[in-house]
Amino acid sequence: MKILIDNKFFFPFGARKRYMFSLIDLLESRGHETVPFAMEHPEKCHFGISKYFVSSVDLSAKISRATLKAAGRVIYSFEAARKLRRLIRDTKPDLAHLQNIYHQLSPSVLKVLKEEGSPPCKRSNDYAYLSPSYGLFDHGAVGDE
């Protein structure tokens, strides 16, 4: 089976990315092929298909014309949609394993996966879809109501 791995960063740092690379190793050890899709980054691992990666954006930078333009990518990234569509057509994955797609890749990838017939499997590592702080905190503690 060929599995598209969608994650905004594609280099090993932090627990979530180590998990992703461990998952890739496990899948490949079981005979599956993995295809990465991510954002370009100076520290990224170099794979033959990084030409499909979307351009880098730093959302933590000071507010400028570039950061305001990049903020629109959080909602919908035309670049991510275009490059993902090309990647899917060129590699023909059986399914997509999504991890951290918000912000740099955006939900635009979901529409492309549906249109191209690549069923998504989403793993949520945090509460980012529900809470801007990623943690569902209410006055410093995780809410219980």
DSSP file with accessible surface (Angstrom, degrees, kcal/mol):
  #  RESIDUE AA STRUCTURE BP1 BP2  ACC     N-H-->O    O-->H-N    N-H-->O    O-->H-N    TCO  KAPPA ALPHA  PHI   PSI    X-CA   Y-CA   Z-CA
    1    1 A M              0   0  113      0, 0.0    32,-2.2     0, 0.0     2,-0.5   0.000 360.0 360.0 360.0 141.0    0.0    0.0    0.0
    2    2 A K  E     -a   33   0A  49     30,-0.2    92,-2.8    90,-0.2    93,-1.2  -0.886 360.0-166.4-102.5 123.6    1.2    3.5   -0.8
    3    3 A I  E     -ab  34  95A  11     30,-3.2    32,-2.4    -2,-0.5     2,-0.4  -0.950  14.3-143.3-120.5 122.5    0.5    6.0    2.0
    4    4 A L  E     -ab  35  96A   0     91,-2.7    93,-3.7    -2,-0.5     2,-0.7  -0.689  14.5-152.8 -79.5 127.2    0.8    9.7    1.8
    5    5 A I  E     -ab  36  97A   0     30,-3.2    32,-2.3    -2,-0.4     2,-0.6  -0.922  11.1-167.8-106.7 110.3    2.1   11.3    5.0
    6    6 A D  E     +ab  37  98A   0     91,-2.6    93,-2.4    -2,-0.7     2,-0.3  -0.883  24.1 141.7-101.5 118.4    0.9   14.8    5.5
    7    7 A N        -     0   0    0     30,-2.2    32,-0.3    -2,-0.6    94,-0.2  -0.950  51.9-129.6-154.0 136.8    2.6   16.9    8.2
    8    8 A K  S    S+     0   0   18     92,-2.5    31,-2.0    -2,-0.3     2,-0.4   0.833  98.3  42.5 -61.7 -31.2    3.5   20.6    8.1
    9    9 A F        -     0   0   34     29,-0.2    91,-0.1    91,-0.1     2,-0.1  -0.932  63.4-170.2-114.4 140.8    7.1   19.9    9.2
   10   10 A F        +     0   0    4     29,-0.4    35,-2.1    -2,-0.4    31,-0.1  -0.493  55.6  84.1-129.9  61.3    9.1   17.0    7.8
   11   11 A F  S    S-     0   0   11     33,-0.2     2,-0.9     2,-0.1    33,-0.1  -0.959  85.4 -94.7-152.6 149.6   12.2   16.8    9.9
   12   12 A P        +     0   0   78      0, 0.0     2,-0.3     0, 0.0     3,-0.1  -0.572  67.5 123.9 -78.1 103.9   12.8   15.1   13.3
   13   13 A F     >  +     0   0   88     -2,-0.9     4,-0.8     1,-0.3     5,-0.2  -0.954  58.6   8.7-150.0 141.6   12.3   17.4   16.2
   14   14 A G  H  > S-     0   0   34     -2,-0.3     4,-2.2     3,-0.2    -1,-0.3   0.208  93.4 -73.4  72.8 163.1    9.9   17.1   19.1
   15   15 A A  H  > S+     0   0   67      1,-0.2     4,-2.5     2,-0.2     5,-0.2   0.874 127.0  55.1 -63.2 -40.6    7.8   14.1   20.1
   16   16 A R  H  > S+     0   0   89      1,-0.2     4,-2.0     2,-0.2    -1,-0.2   0.905 111.5  43.7 -63.4 -40.9    5.2   14.5   17.3
   17   17 A K  H  X S+     0   0   12     -4,-0.8     4,-2.5     2,-0.2     5,-0.2   0.885 111.5  53.1 -74.3 -35.9    7.8   14.4   14.6
   18   18 A R  H  X S+     0   0  145     -4,-2.2     4,-2.3     1,-0.2    -2,-0.2   0.921 109.1  51.4 -62.3 -38.6    9.7   11.5   16.1
   19   19 A Y  H  X S+     0   0   83     -4,-2.5     4,-2.8     2,-0.2    -2,-0.2   0.937 108.4  51.6 -59.5 -46.2    6.4    9.7   16.2
   20   20 A M  H  X S+     0   0    0     -4,-2.0     4,-2.5     1,-0.2    -2,-0.2   0.932 111.6  45.2 -59.9 -45.7    5.9   10.5   12.5
   21   21 A F  H  X S+     0   0   34     -4,-2.5     4,-2.4     1,-0.2    -1,-0.2   0.867 112.5  51.9 -69.8 -32.1    9.3    9.1   11.5
   22   22 A S  H  X S+     0   0   73     -4,-2.3     4,-2.5    -5,-0.2    -2,-0.2   0.907 109.8  50.0 -66.5 -40.2    8.8    6.0   13.7
   23   23 A L  H  X S+     0   0   27     -4,-2.8     4,-3.0     2,-0.2     5,-0.2   0.929 109.9  50.1 -63.1 -43.6    5.5    5.5   12.0
   24   24 A I  H  X S+     0   0   11     -4,-2.5     4,-2.8     1,-0.2     5,-0.2   0.938 111.0  49.1 -60.3 -45.8    7.1    5.8    8.6
   25   25 A D  H  X S+     0   0  103     -4,-2.4     4,-2.2     1,-0.2    -1,-0.2   0.919 113.1  47.7 -59.6 -43.7    9.8    3.3    9.6
   26   26 A L  H  X S+     0   0   80     -4,-2.5     4,-1.1     2,-0.2    -2,-0.2   0.943 112.8  47.3 -63.1 -48.9    7.1    0.9   10.9
   27   27 A L  H ><>S+     0   0   29     -4,-3.0     5,-2.3     1,-0.2     3,-0.6   0.927 114.5  46.6 -59.8 -44.7    5.0    1.2    7.7
   28   28 A E  H ><5S+     0   0   94     -4,-2.8     3,-1.6     1,-0.2    -1,-0.2   0.859 107.0  57.2 -69.0 -32.7    8.0    0.7    5.5
   29   29 A S  H 3<5S+     0   0   88     -4,-2.2    -1,-0.2     1,-0.3    -2,-0.2   0.741 105.3  53.6 -68.2 -20.5    9.3   -2.3    7.5
   30   30 A R  T <<5S-     0   0  177     -4,-1.1    -1,-0.3    -3,-0.6    -2,-0.2   0.213 129.3 -96.8 -95.6   9.7    5.9   -3.9    6.8
   31   31 A G  T < 5S+     0   0   66     -3,-1.6    -3,-0.2     1,-0.3     2,-0.2   0.503  80.7 132.4  93.2   5.2    6.3   -3.4    3.1
   32   32 A H      < -     0   0   60     -5,-2.3     2,-0.4    -6,-0.2    -1,-0.3  -0.574  50.7-132.7 -87.9 154.9    4.3   -0.2    2.6
   33   33 A E  E     -a    2   0A 105    -32,-2.2   -30,-3.2    -2,-0.2     2,-0.4  -0.880  19.1-153.5-104.1 137.0    5.6    2.8    0.6
   34   34 A T  E     -a    3   0A  18     -2,-0.4   -30,-0.2   -32,-0.2   -32,-0.0  -0.884   7.4-164.5-114.0 146.5    5.3    6.2    2.2
   35   35 A V  E     -a    4   0A   4    -32,-2.4   -30,-3.2    -2,-0.4     2,-0.2  -0.976  16.8-142.8-128.8 113.2    5.1    9.6    0.3
   36   36 A P  E     -a    5   0A   9      0, 0.0     2,-0.3     0, 0.0   -30,-0.2  -0.511  17.1-177.8 -81.4 146.8    5.8   12.8    2.3
   37   37 A F  E     +a    6   0A   0    -32,-2.3   -30,-2.2    -2,-0.2     2,-0.2  -0.959  28.7 123.5-139.3 123.1    4.0   16.1    1.9
   38   38 A A        -     0   0    0     -2,-0.3    16,-2.0   -32,-0.2     2,-0.3  -0.843  58.6 -69.4-156.6-170.1    5.0   19.0    4.0
   39   39 A M  B     -d   54   0B   2    -31,-2.0   -29,-0.4   -32,-0.3    16,-0.2  -0.756  53.7-103.7 -96.6 143.6    6.3   22.6    4.1
   40   40 A E        +     0   0   70     14,-3.8    17,-0.2    -2,-0.3    -1,-0.1  -0.364  47.7 171.0 -60.9 147.0    9.8   23.5    2.9
   41   41 A H    >   -     0   0   43     15,-0.1     3,-2.0   -31,-0.1    14,-0.0  -0.959  44.2-121.4-158.9 143.5   12.2   24.1    5.7
   42   42 A P  T 3  S+     0   0  116      0, 0.0    -1,-0.1     0, 0.0    -2,-0.0   0.800 115.6  45.0 -57.7 -28.2   15.9   24.6    6.0
   43   43 A E  T 3  S+     0   0  135     -3,-0.0     3,-0.1     2,-0.0    -3,-0.0   0.320  87.4 127.8 -97.5   7.6   16.2   21.7    8.4
   44   44 A K    <   -     0   0   31     -3,-2.0     2,-0.2   -33,-0.1   -33,-0.2  -0.207  67.6-105.9 -65.2 155.6   14.0   19.3    6.4
   45   45 A C        -     0   0   37    -35,-2.1     2,-0.8     1,-0.1    -1,-0.1  -0.582  37.7-119.9 -74.0 142.0   15.1   15.9    5.4
   46   46 A H        +     0   0  151     -2,-0.2     2,-0.3    -3,-0.1    -1,-0.1  -0.788  40.9 167.4 -94.3 113.1   15.9   15.8    1.7
   47   47 A F    >   -     0   0   86     -2,-0.8     3,-1.9     1,-0.0     4,-0.2  -0.860  48.0-108.3-117.8 158.0   13.7   13.4   -0.2
   48   48 A G  T 3  S+     0   0   81     -2,-0.3     3,-0.4     1,-0.3    -1,-0.0   0.729 115.9  50.5 -59.3 -22.4   13.4   13.1   -4.0
   49   49 A I  T >   +     0   0   41      1,-0.2     3,-2.3     2,-0.1    -1,-0.3   0.235  68.1 113.4-106.0  19.6    9.9   14.5   -4.0
   50   50 A S  G X   +     0   0   26     -3,-1.9     3,-1.8     1,-0.3    -1,-0.2   0.685  60.1  82.8 -65.0 -10.3   10.5   17.7   -1.9
   51   51 A K  G 3  S+     0   0  140     -3,-0.4    -1,-0.3     1,-0.3    -2,-0.1   0.735  87.3  56.5 -63.2 -18.0    9.7   19.6   -5.0
   52   52 A Y  G <  S+     0   0    9     -3,-2.3    -1,-0.3   -16,-0.1    -2,-0.2   0.555  83.0 110.8 -87.4 -10.8    6.1   19.1   -4.0
   53   53 A F  S <  S-     0   0    0     -3,-1.8   -14,-0.2    -4,-0.2     2,-0.1  -0.373  73.1-114.7 -66.4 145.4    6.6   20.7   -0.6
   54   54 A V  B     -d   39   0B   0    -16,-2.0   -14,-3.8     1,-0.1    -1,-0.1  -0.416  41.0 -85.6 -78.7 156.4    4.8   24.1   -0.1
   55   55 A S        -     0   0   41    -16,-0.2    -1,-0.1     1,-0.1     2,-0.1  -0.237  51.9 -98.3 -63.4 149.5    6.9   27.2    0.5
   56   56 A S        -     0   0   62    -17,-0.1     2,-0.4    -3,-0.1    -1,-0.1  -0.364  39.5-176.3 -70.4 143.3    8.0   28.0    4.0
   57   57 A V        -     0   0   19    -17,-0.2     2,-0.7    -3,-0.1    47,-0.1  -0.992  16.6-152.3-141.8 133.9    6.1   30.5    6.1
   58   58 A D    >   -     0   0   93     -2,-0.4     3,-1.0     1,-0.1    12,-0.1  -0.905  11.0-178.0-107.9 104.5    7.0   31.7    9.6
   59   59 A L  T 3  S+     0   0   63     -2,-0.7    -1,-0.1     1,-0.2    44,-0.0   0.497  78.2  65.6 -81.4  -2.2    3.8   32.6   11.4
   60   60 A S  T 3  S+     0   0  105      2,-0.0    -1,-0.2     3,-0.0     3,-0.1   0.463  79.6 108.4 -95.8  -1.3    5.7   33.7   14.5
   61   61 A A  S <  S-     0   0   45     -3,-1.0     3,-0.1     1,-0.1     0, 0.0  -0.222  83.8 -81.0 -71.6 163.8    7.5   36.6   12.7
   62   62 A K        -     0   0  192      1,-0.1     5,-0.2     5,-0.0     2,-0.2  -0.278  61.7 -84.6 -61.6 151.7    6.7   40.3   13.3
   63   63 A I        +     0   0  143      4,-0.1     2,-0.3    -3,-0.1    -1,-0.1  -0.387  70.0 140.6 -64.7 127.2    3.6   41.6   11.5
   64   64 A S     >  -     0   0   58     -2,-0.2     4,-2.4    -3,-0.1     5,-0.2  -0.893  68.7 -84.8-151.0 179.3    4.4   42.6    8.0
   65   65 A R  H  > S+     0   0  222     -2,-0.3     4,-2.3     1,-0.2     5,-0.2   0.919 128.4  51.1 -59.3 -41.4    2.9   42.5    4.5
   66   66 A A  H  > S+     0   0   68      1,-0.2     4,-2.5     2,-0.2    -1,-0.2   0.904 110.4  47.1 -65.3 -42.0    4.4   39.0    4.1
   67   67 A T  H  > S+     0   0   23     -5,-0.2     4,-1.8     2,-0.2    -1,-0.2   0.871 111.4  51.5 -70.7 -32.9    3.0   37.7    7.4
   68   68 A L  H  X S+     0   0  116     -4,-2.4     4,-0.8     2,-0.2    -2,-0.2   0.918 111.9  46.7 -67.2 -40.4   -0.4   39.1    6.6
   69   69 A K  H >X S+     0   0  177     -4,-2.3     3,-0.8    -5,-0.2     4,-0.5   0.922 112.3  50.7 -64.5 -42.0   -0.4   37.4    3.3
   70   70 A A  H >X S+     0   0   10     -4,-2.5     3,-1.2     1,-0.2     4,-0.5   0.818  97.3  68.8 -66.1 -29.3    0.8   34.2    4.9
   71   71 A A  H >X S+     0   0   47     -4,-1.8     3,-1.3     1,-0.3     4,-0.5   0.849  90.8  61.6 -60.7 -31.1   -2.1   34.4    7.4
   72   72 A G  H XX S+     0   0   40     -4,-0.8     4,-2.0    -3,-0.8     3,-0.9   0.819  92.0  66.7 -63.8 -27.4   -4.5   33.7    4.6
   73   73 A R  H << S+     0   0   35     -3,-1.2    -1,-0.3    -4,-0.5    -2,-0.2   0.731  86.5  69.7 -65.4 -22.7   -2.8   30.4    4.1
   74   74 A V  H << S+     0   0   48     -3,-1.3    29,-0.5    -4,-0.5    -1,-0.2   0.891 108.3  35.2 -61.8 -37.0   -4.1   29.3    7.6
   75   75 A I  H << S-     0   0  134     -3,-0.9     2,-0.3    -4,-0.5    -2,-0.2   0.916 139.5  -6.8 -84.5 -47.4   -7.6   29.2    6.2
   76   76 A Y     <  -     0   0   75     -4,-2.0     2,-0.7    30,-0.1    -1,-0.3  -0.910  58.4-157.9-155.2 123.7   -6.9   28.0    2.6
   77   77 A S     >  -     0   0    1     28,-0.4     4,-2.3    -2,-0.3     5,-0.2  -0.884   5.5-174.1-107.6 107.4   -3.6   27.4    0.9
   78   78 A F  H  > S+     0   0  156     -2,-0.7     4,-2.6     1,-0.2     5,-0.2   0.876  89.6  53.8 -63.9 -36.1   -3.9   27.5   -2.9
   79   79 A E  H  > S+     0   0   32      2,-0.2     4,-2.8     1,-0.2     5,-0.3   0.934 108.6  47.4 -64.4 -46.4   -0.3   26.5   -3.1
   80   80 A A  H  > S+     0   0    0      1,-0.2     4,-2.6     2,-0.2     5,-0.3   0.924 113.2  49.3 -62.0 -41.5   -0.8   23.4   -0.9
   81   81 A A  H  X S+     0   0    7     -4,-2.3     4,-2.3     2,-0.2    -2,-0.2   0.939 113.5  45.9 -62.9 -46.0   -3.9   22.4   -2.8
   82   82 A R  H  X S+     0   0  132     -4,-2.6     4,-2.0     1,-0.2    -2,-0.2   0.941 116.7  43.1 -63.4 -46.8   -2.1   22.7   -6.2
   83   83 A K  H  X S+     0   0   27     -4,-2.8     4,-2.5     1,-0.2    -1,-0.2   0.885 113.7  50.7 -71.8 -36.4    1.1   20.9   -5.1
   84   84 A L  H  X S+     0   0    0     -4,-2.6     4,-3.0    -5,-0.3     5,-0.2   0.924 108.4  52.6 -65.8 -41.5   -0.8   18.1   -3.3
   85   85 A R  H  X S+     0   0   55     -4,-2.3     4,-2.4    -5,-0.3    -2,-0.2   0.937 111.5  46.5 -59.4 -43.6   -2.9   17.5   -6.3
   86   86 A R  H  X S+     0   0  109     -4,-2.0     4,-2.2     2,-0.2    -1,-0.2   0.922 112.3  50.5 -64.9 -42.1    0.2   17.2   -8.5
   87   87 A L  H  X S+     0   0    0     -4,-2.5     4,-2.5     2,-0.2     5,-0.3   0.932 111.3  48.2 -61.6 -45.3    1.8   14.9   -5.9
   88   88 A I  H  X S+     0   0    7     -4,-3.0     4,-2.9     1,-0.2    -2,-0.2   0.933 112.5  48.1 -62.6 -44.7   -1.2   12.6   -5.8
   89   89 A R  H  < S+     0   0  133     -4,-2.4    -1,-0.2    -5,-0.2    -2,-0.2   0.863 116.4  43.9 -65.9 -32.8   -1.5   12.4   -9.5
   90   90 A D  H  < S+     0   0   94     -4,-2.2    -1,-0.2    -5,-0.2    -2,-0.2   0.811 127.9  26.3 -81.0 -31.5    2.2   11.6   -9.9
   91   91 A T  H  < S-     0   0   20     -4,-2.5    -2,-0.2    -5,-0.2    -3,-0.2   0.631  85.9-147.9-108.6 -20.4    2.4    9.1   -7.0
   92   92 A K     <  -     0   0  146     -4,-2.9   -90,-0.2    -5,-0.3    -3,-0.1   0.924  19.5-160.8  52.5  61.6   -1.1    7.7   -6.8
   93   93 A P        -     0   0   10      0, 0.0   -90,-0.2     0, 0.0    -1,-0.1  -0.355  19.1-139.4 -70.2 152.3   -1.3    7.0   -3.0
   94   94 A D  S    S-     0   0   89    -92,-2.8     2,-0.3     1,-0.2   -91,-0.2   0.776  80.9  -9.4 -79.7 -32.3   -3.9    4.6   -1.6
   95   95 A L  E     -b    3   0A  45    -93,-1.2   -91,-2.7    23,-0.2     2,-0.4  -0.972  65.8-120.7-157.7 168.1   -4.7    6.7    1.4
   96   96 A A  E     -bc   4 120A   0     23,-2.8    25,-2.8    -2,-0.3     2,-0.7  -0.970   9.9-155.3-121.2 130.0   -3.4    9.8    3.3
   97   97 A H  E     -bc   5 121A  23    -93,-3.7   -91,-2.6    -2,-0.4     2,-0.4  -0.919  21.3-162.6-102.7 110.6   -2.3    9.8    6.9
   98   98 A L  E     +bc   6 122A   1     23,-3.0    25,-2.8    -2,-0.7   -91,-0.2  -0.795  23.0 155.0 -98.3 136.5   -2.7   13.4    8.1
   99   99 A Q        +     0   0    0    -93,-2.4     2,-1.2    -2,-0.4     3,-0.2   0.377  69.5   3.7-119.2-100.6   -1.1   14.8   11.2
  100  100 A N  S    S+     0   0    0      1,-0.2   -92,-2.5   -94,-0.1   -91,-0.1  -0.698  70.7 142.2 -95.6  91.2   -0.4   18.5   11.6
  101  101 A I     >> +     0   0    1     -2,-1.2     5,-2.5   -94,-0.2     4,-0.8   0.614  37.2 106.4-101.9 -16.5   -1.9   20.1    8.6
  102  102 A Y  T  45S+     0   0   16     -3,-0.2     2,-1.3     3,-0.2     3,-0.4  -0.195  81.4   6.8 -66.7 159.7   -3.3   23.3   10.2
  103  103 A H  T  45S+     0   0   53    -29,-0.5    -1,-0.1     1,-0.2    -2,-0.1  -0.574 132.5  35.6  71.6 -87.8   -1.7   26.7    9.7
  104  104 A Q  T  45S+     0   0   15     -2,-1.3    -1,-0.2     1,-0.2    -2,-0.1   0.841 134.4  23.3 -70.8 -34.5    1.0   26.0    7.0
  105  105 A L  T  <5S-     0   0    0     -4,-0.8   -28,-0.4    -3,-0.4     3,-0.2   0.813  97.2-163.5 -97.8 -38.3   -0.8   23.4    4.9
  106  106 A S    > < -     0   0    0     -5,-2.5     3,-1.6     1,-0.2     4,-0.2   0.277  41.0 -69.3  76.5 165.2   -4.4   24.3    5.8
  107  107 A P  T >> S+     0   0   59      0, 0.0     3,-1.5     0, 0.0     4,-0.9   0.562 110.8  94.4 -65.4  -5.1   -7.7   22.4    5.5
  108  108 A S  H 3> S+     0   0    1      1,-0.3     4,-1.5    -3,-0.2     3,-0.3   0.822  74.6  65.1 -56.7 -27.4   -7.3   22.9    1.7
  109  109 A V  H <> S+     0   0    0     -3,-1.6     4,-2.5     1,-0.2    -1,-0.3   0.819  92.0  62.1 -67.7 -27.8   -5.7   19.5    1.5
  110  110 A L  H <> S+     0   0   77     -3,-1.5     4,-2.1     1,-0.2    -1,-0.2   0.914 102.8  48.7 -64.5 -42.8   -8.9   17.8    2.6
  111  111 A K  H  X S+     0   0  112     -4,-0.9     4,-2.7    -3,-0.3    -1,-0.2   0.921 112.0  49.3 -62.8 -43.4  -10.8   19.0   -0.4
  112  112 A V  H  X S+     0   0    0     -4,-1.5     4,-2.5     1,-0.2     6,-0.2   0.926 108.9  52.2 -63.5 -44.3   -8.0   17.8   -2.7
  113  113 A L  H  X>S+     0   0    0     -4,-2.5     5,-2.4     1,-0.2     4,-0.5   0.923 112.3  46.3 -58.5 -43.4   -7.8   14.4   -1.1
  114  114 A K  H ><5S+     0   0  176     -4,-2.1     3,-1.1     1,-0.2    -2,-0.2   0.948 113.7  47.2 -64.1 -48.0  -11.6   14.0   -1.6
  115  115 A E  H 3<5S+     0   0   97     -4,-2.7    -1,-0.2     1,-0.2    -2,-0.2   0.846 115.2  46.0 -63.7 -32.5  -11.5   15.1   -5.2
  116  116 A E  H 3<5S-     0   0   48     -4,-2.5    -1,-0.2    -5,-0.2    -2,-0.2   0.423 112.9-116.2 -92.2  -1.7   -8.5   12.9   -6.0
  117  117 A G  T <<5 +     0   0   60     -3,-1.1    -3,-0.2    -4,-0.5    -4,-0.1   0.779  68.2 137.6  75.0  27.6  -10.0    9.8   -4.3
  118  118 A S      < -     0   0    4     -5,-2.4    -1,-0.2    -6,-0.2   -23,-0.2  -0.879  50.3-138.0-105.2 100.4   -7.3    9.5   -1.6
  119  119 A P        -     0   0   74      0, 0.0   -23,-2.8     0, 0.0     2,-0.3  -0.349  18.1-134.0 -62.4 132.0   -9.1    8.7    1.6
  120  120 A P  E     -c   96   0A  69      0, 0.0     2,-0.5     0, 0.0   -23,-0.2  -0.627  15.8-165.3 -88.4 145.9   -7.7   10.6    4.6
  121  121 A C  E     -c   97   0A  65    -25,-2.8   -23,-3.0    -2,-0.3     2,-0.5  -0.991  18.5-155.4-123.5 115.7   -6.9    9.1    8.0
  122  122 A K  E     -c   98   0A  69     -2,-0.5     2,-0.5   -25,-0.2   -23,-0.2  -0.841  11.1-166.9-104.0 128.3   -6.5   12.0   10.6
  123  123 A R        -     0   0   86    -25,-2.8     2,-0.6    -2,-0.5    -2,-0.0  -0.956  11.3-153.9-108.8 122.6   -4.4   11.6   13.7
  124  124 A S        +     0   0   73     -2,-0.5   -24,-0.1     1,-0.1   -25,-0.1  -0.879  16.6 177.9-101.0 120.4   -4.9   14.5   16.2
  125  125 A N        -     0   0   36     -2,-0.6     2,-0.2   -26,-0.1    -1,-0.1   0.579  70.0  -0.1 -91.3 -16.5   -2.0   15.1   18.5
  126  126 A D  S    S-     0   0   22      0, 0.0     3,-0.3     0, 0.0     9,-0.1  -0.814  84.1 -86.5-154.2-167.7   -3.6   18.0   20.3
  127  127 A Y  S >> S+     0   0  115      7,-1.7     4,-2.3    -2,-0.2     3,-1.8   0.027  72.9 127.7-104.1  26.9   -6.7   20.2   20.5
  128  128 A A  T 34 S+     0   0   20      1,-0.3    -1,-0.2     6,-0.3     6,-0.1   0.813  70.7  55.8 -57.9 -32.5   -5.7   22.7   17.8
  129  129 A Y  T 34 S+     0   0  105     -3,-0.3    -1,-0.3     1,-0.2    -2,-0.1   0.737 119.5  32.2 -71.8 -20.6   -8.9   22.2   15.8
  130  130 A L  T <4 S+     0   0  132     -3,-1.8    -2,-0.2     1,-0.3    -1,-0.2   0.644 124.2  34.6-107.1 -21.8  -10.9   23.2   18.9
  131  131 A S    ><  -     0   0   14     -4,-2.3     3,-2.1     1,-0.1    -1,-0.3  -0.981  59.4-144.8-144.3 126.4   -8.7   25.7   20.7
  132  132 A P  T 3  S+     0   0  129      0, 0.0    -1,-0.1     0, 0.0    -4,-0.1   0.782 107.1  54.8 -59.8 -24.7   -6.3   28.3   19.5
  133  133 A S  T 3  S-     0   0   71     -6,-0.1    -5,-0.1     4,-0.1    -6,-0.0   0.454 106.2-131.1 -87.5   0.0   -4.1   27.6   22.5
  134  134 A Y  S <  S+     0   0   67     -3,-2.1    -7,-1.7    -7,-0.3    -6,-0.3   0.406  91.1  72.4  70.5  -5.0   -3.9   23.9   21.5
  135  135 A G  S    S-     0   0   11     -8,-0.2    -1,-0.1    -9,-0.1    -7,-0.1   0.461  94.2-123.3-124.5   1.5   -4.8   22.8   25.1
  136  136 A L        +     0   0   62      1,-0.2     7,-2.2    -9,-0.2     2,-0.2   0.872  50.2 174.3  54.7  38.2   -8.5   23.6   25.8
  137  137 A F  E     -E  142   0C 119      5,-0.2     2,-0.4     3,-0.1     5,-0.3  -0.539  21.3-170.4 -79.7 142.4   -7.3   25.6   28.8
  138  138 A D  E >  S-E  141   0C  95      3,-3.8     3,-1.0    -2,-0.2     6,-0.1  -0.954  78.2 -21.1-131.5 107.6   -9.8   27.6   30.8
  139  139 A H  T 3  S-     0   0  185     -2,-0.4    -1,-0.1     1,-0.2     3,-0.1   0.914 131.7 -45.1  57.1  43.6   -8.1   30.0   33.3
  140  140 A G  T 3  S+     0   0   70      1,-0.2     2,-0.3     3,-0.0    -1,-0.2   0.458 125.6  80.9  87.7  -2.1   -4.9   28.0   33.3
  141  141 A A  E <  S-E  138   0C  55     -3,-1.0    -3,-3.8    -5,-0.0     2,-0.2  -0.963  89.7 -92.5-134.7 155.3   -6.4   24.5   33.6
  142  142 A V  E     -E  137   0C  87     -2,-0.3    -5,-0.2    -5,-0.3    -6,-0.1  -0.504  52.6-113.4 -66.1 126.9   -8.0   22.1   31.2
  143  143 A G        -     0   0   38     -7,-2.2    -1,-0.1    -2,-0.2    -4,-0.0  -0.294  25.6-167.0 -64.1 146.6  -11.7   22.7   31.2
  144  144 A D              0   0  149     -3,-0.1    -1,-0.1    -6,-0.1    -2,-0.0   0.272 360.0 360.0-117.6   6.9  -13.9   20.0   32.6
  145  145 A E              0   0  226      0, 0.0    -2,-0.0     0, 0.0     0, 0.0  -0.875 360.0 360.0-116.6 360.0  -17.3   21.1   31.5
